[in-house]
Amino acid sequence: MASKFARITIIATLLAVSACGTVQGIGKDISTAGKAITKTAS
């Protein structure tokens, strides 16, 4: 379970970093990824 969560987190982080060009954009993408992970985990 923990390794699946770690993989999802790493993939979400990589997508967030590659998809945005500004620091503000990174924050929004990480927030969105965190919400998706929280929804998946519950």
N, C-alpha and C positions, 0 to 999 in steps of 0.2 A: 504494500500500500504506500509506504513512504517513498519507494523508488519511483512509483508511478506519479506521485505528487511532485517529486523532484524533476522528473522529465517534463511534466506539463509546465512547471515553473520556468525551467530553462528555455523551453520552446517559446513560451509567451514572452519572456524577456528578450530573446533574440529577435522575435518578430517586432516587438515594441521599439527596440533600438534601430532596427533596419527600416522601419516604416515612417519614422519622423525625422525632421531635420533640425528641430529646436529643442532646447531644454524644457520649455513649457509643453511641447508636444510629447516628449518622453514621459513627463509626469502624467499627462492625460492617458497615454497608452498603457502605462504601468497600472494606473488606477483601473482602467477598463479590464486589463488582464487579471488583476486581483479580484475584481468582482466576478469574473467568469470562473476563476478557480474556486472562489468561495461558494458559488452556486453549484459547481460540479461536486465539491466535497460534501455538501449537505444533502 
